[in-house]
Amino acid sequence: MITPRTDRWAILSLVLLIALATIAAWYGARPAAPVRADAARTAHPVSHHRPPTLGSDTFQYVYPEKRLASDQVYNPVPPPPTSQPVHEYELMVQDVEHEVAPGIRVPSWTFNGSVPGPIIRGREGELMRIKLINKGSVPHTIHFHGIHPAEMDGVFEMVPPGGSYTYEFNARPYGVFPYHCHSMPASQHIHNGLYGMMIIDPKQGRPPMKELAMVMSAFDLDRDGDADFYAWNGKAFQYADHPIELQKGEPVRMYVLNMFEEMMAPHIHGNMFDLIRSGTALKSAELTDVVSLGIAERAILEFKYDHPGPFMFQCHFSEHMELGLMGWFVVKGDATRKASSSALPPVPKGAPHHRGAGK
């Protein structure tokens, strides 16, 4: 039975609910407390992240003042193509400290002491013989992408510390392939540095060009799930410190491989390239200046520059570029504008190395 007293309690309850909802909405609409600039700058001391709200008064990505020594640069030129009955390689797993950026070293597992490992090259139909020697502290393998027998797949044949194993297979098909450790957890073995590029040339070969081999990867130093540095060939900004020289009109073939579990997008400035996905064709079917590559995807980019001067090559994901995945081509040629490393203006103290972002 409904009484006047019941009506009053219902009305009071409704008023109370409305009041609580109003207060909650008011608090939700209040602006968040401002982020202290000094706290934001020191929250993640290893990486170069800056909150976007600070972009108006500071560089969002600040490059370390130290520069990579020239003798520490990964040589981007692959071994020349050859034809022989057997292509033999020896890959030794070594636990070393790897310099991911100037002055920043991390414990790494490597093939032959470098990240990425050495470039392996063979020819379609010829025998590949690769001996793995494990001088590391845990079991390892090598998994080669391509077509080969099960016992050469690098999944089951764990090689213990001090052990060795020899992989033999006929090189097919031609193209660009990754190789990497497949010991579990594979994600950690790869992230720790056990990966590299294998080039298999077609039987008839490709037209001669200046060749470059570029592996794209990243480094999460504190293992918080966010990469702190991105790099061409294992070292952030190394080809910004030491630009790659090209000649005006010189044909260039660049082999590109993504070995990190994020999408990458290699892009060259001031030019277009003929794209051969996976390197498994002799001719390009696409002319572009950027291509997206998922984990373990690869491509051949063929191009030549019509103009001299410095041109950036980068990953087109902005954070990747700003954290190390960029460099310079310095194109020489025209006498009226002789291009050299000095064509690049010096980086002001505290400025981002890609000479772009900031105030």
Secondary structure, DSSP 8 states (H G I E B T S, - for coil): ---HHHHHHHHHHHHHHHHHHHHHHHHHHS------HHHHHHSSSSS----GGGTTTS-SS---S----GGGS-----------SEEEEEEEEEEEEEEEETTEEEEEEEETTBSS---EEEETTSEEEEEEEE-SSS-B--EE-SS--GGGSSSS--B-TT-EEEEEEE--S-EEEEEE---SSHHHHHHTT-EEEEEEE-TT-----EEEEEEEEEE-TT-SSS-SEEEETTBTTHHHHS-EEEETT--EEEEEEE-SSS-B-EEETT--EEEEETT-SSS-SEEESB--B-TT-EEEEEE--SS-EEEEEEESSHHHHHTT-EEEEEEE--GGG---GGGS----TT--TTS-S--
